[in-house]
Amino acid sequence: MSGYGVEERAGPHSPEYRLFFKDGAGRYISPFHDIPMYADAGKNVFNMVVEVPRWTNAKMEISTKEPLNPIKQDVKKGKLRFVANVFPHKGYIWNYGAIPQTWEDPSHKDENTGCCGDNDPIDVCEIGSKVCSRGEVIQVKVLGTLALIDEGETDWKVIAINIEDPEAANYNDIEDVRRMKPGYLEATVDWFRRYKVPDGKPENQFAFNGEFKGKDFALDVIKGTHEHWKALITKKTDGGEINCTNLTVSESPFCCSQDCAKATVDAAPPCKAASPIPPEVDKWFYYQKN
């Protein structure tokens, strides 16, 4: 867990569920703002907050609009969101999460895609062999990126591998994924293209005709989103509804006390058993690819 811990409130698979984060000393923090982007800047090793363990369906995400930015389950039209199983995929096909201290600015038009950011931290697909836990903070090596265009917004998907993976040393760029895990990159494009179709939405589109960009390109994209985050957290950019409450960014006007953070967590419902996952979540969807 890289010295970080979590505290659950309410029950998993309920609208009230929240997963709050703590540092190594047990102090409450924001996973969005207080966990450093880099685990080791000299080696380009990044921290990744795992939101969704591989093979699961619940669409969990850092809540960017709530104090302390806990992980919660996304809700659409009053219902908890679970991603569909679009044949041949089952749930998420990687450990899915975000790099902290990054932000895809919705007012910034990306020079590569021509679309503005999606207002979230940058997403990561971790391809290692271990199935991670929700809320785990792992250290990853960046290999490349895919540019999803989601409802007109740029939504970068960074491909990375846990540095503790037994095969991590063999992966240094996107072509290593193509060579070592044949079909995985194609499956990733297929997953993102089609995962919303069972909800009645059209297939997603991509910049660069769905081609992956390599490590150096991905690192530049991440560094750009870090600069946007710095402007956000120091109020040089208007973040709108984004909650910038943090405990460690000294130059931020949004810095709060540990007592304030504890009051936020204490106000959440107590932890309880998980609600059952609706049986329709296990349905498998088959449809002809376009």
C-alpha positions in Angstrom: 0.0 0.0 0.0 3.1 2.3 -0.2 2.3 3.5 3.4 -1.2 4.5 2.6 -4.4 3.2 4.2 -8.1 3.4 3.7 -11.3 3.7 5.8 -14.6 2.5 4.5 -17.9 4.3 5.2 -21.4 2.9 4.5 -21.6 -0.4 2.6 -20.0 -1.2 -0.8 -22.5 -1.2 -3.7 -24.6 1.5 -2.0 -25.0 5.1 -3.0 -23.6 6.2 0.3 -20.4 4.2 0.1 -17.2 6.1 0.5 -13.5 5.0 0.8 -11.4 7.6 2.5 -7.6 7.7 2.4 -5.0 8.0 5.2 -1.3 8.5 5.1 1.3 6.3 6.9 0.7 8.1 10.2 -3.1 7.6 10.0 -4.0 11.2 9.0 -6.8 11.7 6.6 -5.7 12.9 3.1 -7.1 13.4 -0.4 -6.0 10.8 -2.9 -6.4 13.4 -5.6 -4.3 16.2 -4.1 -2.1 14.8 -1.2 -0.6 11.7 -2.7 2.4 12.8 -4.8 2.3 12.2 -8.6 5.8 10.7 -8.6 6.9 7.8 -6.5 10.4 8.3 -7.9 10.7 11.2 -10.3 14.3 10.3 -11.3 13.1 6.9 -12.6 9.7 8.2 -14.0 7.9 5.9 -11.5 4.4 7.2 -10.7 1.9 6.6 -7.9 -1.4 5.1 -9.1 -4.6 5.0 -7.0 -6.5 1.8 -7.8 -10.2 2.6 -8.2 -11.4 -0.6 -9.9 -9.7 -4.0 -9.4 -9.4 -6.2 -12.6 -12.4 -8.4 -13.4 -14.9 -6.3 -11.4 -17.8 -4.3 -12.8 -18.6 -1.6 -10.2 -17.6 1.8 -11.7 -15.7 3.2 -8.8 -14.0 6.6 -9.0 -12.3 9.3 -7.1 -15.1 11.8 -6.2 -13.6 15.0 -7.5 -16.5 17.2 -6.2 -16.5 16.0 -2.5 -14.2 17.1 0.4 -11.2 14.7 0.7 -12.1 13.1 -2.7 -13.0 9.6 -1.4 -13.7 6.8 -3.9 -17.3 6.2 -4.5 -19.5 4.3 -7.0 -20.7 6.4 -10.0 -24.4 7.0 -10.3 -26.3 7.6 -13.5 -30.0 8.3 -13.6 -30.3 7.4 -9.9 -28.8 4.0 -10.4 -25.4 2.7 -9.4 -23.2 2.1 -12.4 -21.7 -1.2 -13.3 -19.9 -1.6 -16.6 -21.4 -4.2 -18.9 -19.7 -7.5 -19.9 -19.3 -7.0 -23.6 -18.2 -10.3 -25.1 -15.5 -11.5 -24.7 -14.7 -9.2 -21.8 -15.6 -9.6 -18.1 -15.6 -6.4 -16.2 -12.5 -4.2 -16.4 -9.6 -6.1 -18.1 -6.9 -4.2 -16.2 -6.5 -2.7 -12.7 -8.0 0.7 -13.4 -7.3 3.9 -11.6 -5.7 7.4 -11.7 -2.5 9.2 -11.2 -2.8 11.7 -8.3 -2.0 15.4 -8.7 -3.1 15.4 -12.4 -6.1 17.0 -13.9 -7.5 17.0 -17.5 -8.6 20.7 -17.7 -12.0 21.0 -19.4 -11.1 24.6 -20.6 -7.8 23.4 -22.2 -8.0 22.2 -25.8 -5.5 19.5 -26.3 -3.2 20.3 -29.3 -3.0 16.6 -30.3 -6.7 15.7 -30.1 -8.4 19.1 -30.7 -10.7 18.3 -27.7 -10.8 19.7 -24.2 -10.1 17.6 -21.0 -12.7 15.5 -19.2 -12.3 17.3 -15.8 -10.8 14.2 -14.0 -7.4 13.0 -12.9 -5.6 11.1 -15.7 -6.7 7.4 -16.0 -4.4 4.4 -15.8 -4.8 0.8 -17.1 -2.3 -1.3 -15.1 -1.5 -4.5 -17.0 0.4 -6.6 -14.4 -0.6 -10.1 -13.2 -1.7 -9.1 -9.7 -5.4 -8.2 -9.1 -5.1 -5.2 -6.9 -7.5 -4.0 -4.2 -9.8 -1.0 -4.3 -7.9 2.0 -2.8 -4.5 0.4 -3.1 -1.7 2.8 -4.0 0.8 1.1 -6.2 3.9 2.3 -8.0 3.8 2.0 -11.8 6.1 2.4 -14.8 4.4 4.2 -17.7 4.5 2.4 -21.1 2.3 4.5 -23.4 -1.2 6.0 -23.8 -4.4 5.8 -25.8 -6.5 8.9 -26.6 -10.2 8.2 -26.1 -12.6 10.8 -27.2 -15.5 10.4 -24.8 -18.6 12.4 -25.7 -16.4 15.1 -27.3 -13.8 15.2 -24.4 -10.2 14.1 -24.4 -9.9 11.2 -22.0 -6.3 9.8 -21.9 -5.8 6.2 -20.9 -2.3 5.6 -19.7 -0.9 2.1 -20.0 1.4 1.1 -17.1 2.7 -1.8 -15.2 3.2 -2.3 -11.4 7.0 -2.0 -10.7 6.6 -5.0 -8.4 5.2 -7.2 -11.2 7.6 -10.2 -11.7 7.9 -9.2 -15.4 8.1 -5.4 -15.0 11.8 -5.3 -16.0 10.8 -6.6 -19.5 8.4 -3.7 -20.1 9.8 -0.3 -21.1 7.6 1.0 -23.9 4.3 0.2 -25.6 5.8 -2.1 -28.2 6.9 -4.4 -25.3 3.2 -4.9 -24.4 2.5 -5.7 -28.1 5.3 -8.3 -28.1 4.8 -9.8 -24.6 1.0 -9.8 -24.4 -0.2 -10.3 -28.0 -3.8 -9.0 -28.5 -4.0 -7.1 -25.2 -3.7 -3.6 -26.7 -6.3 -4.5 -29.4 -8.6 -5.8 -26.6 -8.1 -2.5 -24.8 -9.2 -0.5 -27.8 -12.1 -2.9 -28.3 -13.1 -2.5 -24.6 -13.1 1.3 -24.6 -14.8 1.4 -28.0 -17.8 -0.7 -27.0 -18.3 -0.6 -23.2 -21.1 1.9 -23.3 -23.1 0.3 -26.2 -25.2 -1.9 -23.9 -26.4 1.4 -22.2 -27.8 2.6 -25.5 -24.8 4.9 -26.4 -22.8 4.9 -29.7 -19.3 3.4 -29.9 -16.6 5.6 -28.5 -14.1 7.3 -30.8 -10.3 7.7 -30.6 -7.7 10.2 -31.7 -4.9 8.9 -33.9 -7.3 6.2 -35.3 -7.0 4.3 -32.1 -3.2 3.9 -32.3 -1.2 3.9 -29.0 1.4 6.5 -28.4 4.7 5.4 -26.7 6.2 6.1 -23.4 7.8 9.5 -24.1 4.6 10.9 -25.5 2.7 9.5 -22.5 5.1 11.1 -20.0 4.6 14.5 -21.7 0.8 14.2 -21.5 1.0 13.3 -17.8 3.4 16.2 -17.1 1.0 18.6 -18.8 -2.0 17.4 -16.7 0.2 17.9 -13.6 0.7 21.5 -14.6 -3.0 21.9 -15.0 -3.5 20.4 -11.5 -1.0 22.8 -10.0 -2.9 25.8 -11.5 -6.1 24.2 -10.1 -4.8 23.6 -6.5 -3.3 27.1 -6.3 -6.5 28.8 -7.6 -4.8 30.1 -10.8 -7.5 28.2 -12.7 -11.2 28.1 -11.8 -12.0 24.5 -11.2 -15.7 25.0 -11.0 -17.2 22.2 -8.8 -13.9 20.5 -8.2 -13.2 20.2 -4.5 -9.6 21.1 -3.8 -9.6 20.5 0.0 -6.1 19.2 0.8 -3.8 18.8 3.8 -0.3 19.0 2.4 -0.1 21.5 -0.5 1.3 24.4 1.5 0.9 27.0 -1.3 -2.8 26.1 -1.8 -5.5 28.3 -0.4 -7.6 25.1 0.0 -5.4 23.6 2.7 -7.3 22.5 5.7 -6.6 21.1 9.2 -6.6 17.4 10.3 -9.6 18.3 12.6 -11.5 19.5 9.6 -10.7 16.4 7.6 -11.7 14.1 10.5 -15.0 16.0 10.8 -15.7 15.2 7.1 -15.1 11.5 7.6 -17.0 11.4 10.9 -20.0 12.9 9.1 -20.2 9.9 6.7 -22.4 6.9 7.6 -20.6 4.1 9.6 -19.1 1.1 7.7 -21.5 -1.8 7.1 -21.7 -4.9 5.1 -21.8 -4.8 1.3 -25.1 -4.7 -0.5 -25.6 -7.6 -3.0 -24.5 -7.0 -6.6 -27.6 -7.0 -8.8 -27.8 -10.3 -10.8 -28.1 -8.4 -14.1 -24.5 -7.3 -13.7 -23.4 -10.8 -14.7 -25.3 -10.6 -18.0 -23.0 -11.0 -21.1 -23.7 -8.8 -24.1 -23.1 -10.0 -27.6 -23.3 -7.7 -30.6 -21.7 -7.4 -34.0 -18.8 -5.1 -34.1 -19.1 -2.1 -36.5 
